[in-house]
Amino acid sequence: MEILEKEVEEIRKSFEKAEREVRDYQSFLKLKEEFLGKKRGKITNLLNLLRTIPKEDKPKAGRLINEVKEFVENRVKELEKRMEEIRARRKKEVLDPTLPALIPEIGSPHPIRKMTQMIEEIFLRMGYTIEEGPEIESDWFNFEALNIPKDHPARDTQDTLYIDNEMLLRTHTSPVQIRVMQKRKPPIKSIMPGRVFRKDEPDPTHSPMFFQVEGLLVDRGVSFSHLKGTLELFLQTLFSKDIKIRFRPSYFPFTEPSAEVDISCPICRGNQKDCRTCGGTGWLEILGAGMVHPFVLRVCGIDWNEYTGFAFGLGVERLAIIKWGIEDMRLFYENDLRFLKQFSRF
């Protein structure tokens, strides 16, 4: 009897589940056949099982089986009635072929992806390749190989999300540069787009996750003038030929000499003291760059007496904010279609 009781309860539950999944007349017929079919229906199988029940248990077993049988039959009748009403209503509906068709909405790349593609296209035309690497990195690739040892003061500027003592979420895409230089011999000419992570509180200009594109060129005779010419061509192609570019001395552990690169404000052109984009200065900090430090070349097995190189890094969101006049970085990640649809025309 215990086996029968469990079987009856399982049939009741499976019917209720199957009933909720009925969406059309065909699925209704499938349900009806599954439970009330004359040959293999679950209720029919229960009735056949009644023959094997001991004589003294048959009255109780019969009541159990009849209860679940009536339950299923009544629910099937109600469901069949609803299906017939739906079929009748659909027959009355008239399709007007003269009505205009519903035009499906056409999607478009996310503005961050759109900006990344624009950057990639410019550098691909300059002969660069695109390289990628893991987002979970070792401390060695993220810091040590880039001339940032554990006691280096530059570590204080990196609010790093550590997984354990050795593994972390990369704070820049520079580890990809190390991997490329270890695997390939110069000449090397690549860009490294990807997500990076830092322990920042979200605000209009910061996010714990954002996108970077870094670039690397290593070959014989590479000088700072090559870096300057490359970045001028890139920025003037991305914004406009009228844009002015300014290099300011800076410091990065992995480049020497290093520079911060500014562009003239594309909004006010330096003519508005109350410009919200540049704060009235006429200039916008756009990226960091410099000549690859000899230590980094040596760590990667490249003879720094024979080869030199330059590297640069930029934030994709920052370029998108400047190019499209966006005031808050958080808009990129809120998934508001009213905001995202504006970029389908670009």
N, C-alpha and C positions, 0 to 999 in steps of 0.2 A: 504493500500500500504506500509506503514512503516513496518508492520509486515512481509510482503512478502520480502521487501528489506533486512531486517535483516536476514530472513531465507536463502535467496540466498547467502548472504555474509558468513554466518556461514557454509553453505555447501561447499563453495569454500575453506575456511580456513581448515575445517576438512578433505577435500580431499587432500590438499597439505600436511597436517600432516601425513595422512595415506599413501600417496605415498612415503614419505621419509622412512617409516618403512617397505616397501616391501623388502624382502630379498630372496624370492624364488618364484617358480611358484604357490605354494599353497596359499601363502599370497597374490599374485596378483589376483588369482581367488576370494578370499575372498573380496578383495577391489572392484573388478568389480561387484560382486553380491550386495555389500552394497550400491553402488551408482547407478548402472544401472539395477539392478534386475527388472524383469517385474512385480513382485507382491509387494515387499516391498522396492525397491530401492528408495533412497532419491530423485533422479530426477523424478522417476515415481510418487512419492507422491506430488512433486511440480506441475506436470502436472495435477494431480487430483484436487489440490488446486485451479487451474485456473478457475474451474467451479463455485467456490463460489465467485469469484471477481465480483464486480459490472460491468455492461456493459461498462460504460464510462472509466473504468480503465484497461479493458482487453488488449487493444493494448500495453500499457506500460508494463503491467505485463507479457504479452507474450514475449516481447523483452527481459526482464530480465531473464525469465526462459530459453529461447532459448540460450541466451549468456552463461549461466552457464552450460547448457546441452552440447553445442558445446565444451566448455572448457574441461569438464570432458571427453567427448567422444574422443577428440583429444589426450588428455594426456593418456587415457587408451590405445589407439591404439599405441602410442609411447612406452608405457611401455610393452605392449604385444609383440611388435617387439623385444625389448631388451630381454625379457624373452625367446622368441623363439630362439634368437641367442645364449643365454647362454645354453639352453637345447641342441641345435645342437652341440655346441662346446664340451659339456660334453660327448655326445655320441661318439664323435670322439676320446676322450681321452682313452688311453688304460692303464689299470692297470697291471703293471708288478709284479707278485707275487714273482719273484726271487730277487727283490730289497730288501736290508736290511731295517728292520723296523726303524722308528724314535724312538729313546730311550728317554722317558721323563726324564727330570731332576728331581732328587730326592732332596727334601728339607732337611734341617737339622736345629736343634735349633740354635737360635742366640747365639753367644759366651757368652753373659752375662747370658742367661738362662742355657747354658751348664755348666758354672762355678757354678751357683747356684745349679744345680742338683748334681754336684759332691760334693759340700759342704753338701747338704742335705743327700746324700747317706751315707757319712761318719758318720754323727751324728745319722742318723737312725739306723745304725749298732751298735752305742753305746747306744741305747735305748732312744734317745731323740724323742720328738714329734715335729711337725711343727705347729706353731701358726701364725695367721694373724690378722691384725687389720686395722682400717680406716686410710686413708692417710690424711684426714682432721680431725685435732685433736683440743681439747680444750687446752687452756693455762695450765690448771691444770694438765692434763695428760702428756703434753709435758715438763713442767718445774716444777711446784709446787710440784707434788708428787715425783719428782726425786731430791728433796732437792735443787732446784734452784728457790728461791723466786724472786720477781720482783726486789729487790735491790741487788741481788747477783751478784758479779763481773763476774761470769761465763756467765751471759747473754750477755756480750759484745762479747763473742766468737761465739755466735750463730746469724748469719745473717738470720733472720727469715722472711719468706713470710707470713704476716698476712692477713687474710680475713677481720676481724674486730677486735675489742678490745679483744675478747675472743677466736676466732677461727683462726686457722692457718694451713698451710701445715707442717706436722710433719718434724722435723729436724733430727730425728733418729727413729729407731723402738723400742726404750726403752718404749714408752707408751704401747706397747703390753705386755711388762713384767708386768707393773702395772695392766693391765686388767686381765692377767692370775693369778697373785697373789691374786687379789680381788675375783676372781671367784672360785679358787681351793685352797684346803688346801695342805700343803706339804705332801709327797715329790712332788716337781715340777722339771721337767727335759725337757726343751723345747728350740727350736731355733725359731727365728722370722725373716724370710726373707721379704724383701719388698723395695719399692721405698721410698726415702726421698728427701727433697727439701731444698736448701739453696740459699741465694742470692749471688751466685758466678758467675763471668764472665767466660765463657768457655775458657779454655786453655788446653795445653797437660795433665795437672794433675787435673783440676777442671771442674765441670759441675753444673748447677743449679738443675739438677735432676740426681740422681745416686742411686745405689742399695746397701743395707746393709744386713748383717746377724748378728743378735745378739743372744747370748745364755744365758740361766739362769738355775741354779741348786740350789734348796733350800731344805735342809733336816737337820736332826740332825747330828751333828758332821762333817759338811763340813768345810774343811780347805783350806788354800792357796796351799797346796801340791796337793790337788785334782784338783784345777784349773790348776796348772803347768803340771800335768800329762795328763790332758784332752787336753790341747793345744799342748803339745808335740806330742801326738798320732795323733791329727788332722793334724798338719802341716807336720809331717813326712809322713803321708799317702798321703797327697795332693801333696807334692813335692817329697821328697825321704827320705829314712832312714838315709842318710848321712848328712842331713841338721842339722845345729846347731841352738839352740834357746837361746835367751838372754832376761832376764827380767830387765827393768830399772824402778826405782821408778818414779811415776808420780802423777797427781792429777785429779780426776774426782769427782764432787759433790755427785754422787750417789754410789760411792764405796769407801771403806776404809779398808785396804790399797789399793792403785791403782798402776798399772804398765803399761808401754809401752812394747810391745813384739816385738823383732827383730828376723829375721832369717839371717843366713849366706847367702851371695849372691849366688844364684844357677847358675849364669852365669860365674863368674870369680873365685868363691870359695875363694875370698879374695886375689888372687894372681896377680891381674892387677890393677895398680894404675890409669890407664886411663879408667877403666870400666865405661861405660855410665849408666849402671843400678844402681850401688851402689855408683858411684862417687869415687871409689877407697878406700872406707872405709871398704869394705868387709861385711857390714851389711845393711839390709833393714828393716825399720819400717813396721810392718805388721798389728798390731791391738792393741787395748787398752783393759784392763781387770782389775779386782779387786774383792774384797769381797763386797757383797751387804751391803750398809750402813744401820746401825740399824734404822735410820729415815725412810728409804724407806720400810723396813719390817713393822715398826709400822704403817705407813700410810695405808698399805695394810691389816692391821688386823692380822699380823703374830707376834707371841711372839718372839722377838729377843733374849730373854734369853734362849729359848728352841731350836730355829732354827738359822742356819747360811746358807749362800749361796754365790755363786760367779756368776759373769756376765762378758761377753766379747762382743765386737763388732768389726766387720771388714767390709771393703769396697770390694764389689764383683769385681768391675772394677780393683782395685789395685791388687788383687790376680791374675786376668786374665792377667793383664799387665806383672806381674812378671813371671807367669808360661809360657806364650807364647811369651815373648819377644816383646811386643807391645810398641811402643814409644809414642803414642799419644792417650789419652783417647777419643778424639772426633771421632776417627775412628769407635767406637762402635755405634754411632748415625747418621752417614752419609748415611747409607743404600747402601753402595757401594758393589755390588755383588762380585766384584773381591776380596775384603777383606773378606766378609762373607763366601764365598765358601771354603776358606782355612781351615775352622773349621769343615767341614763335615767329615773329616777323624778322628777327635778326639773322 
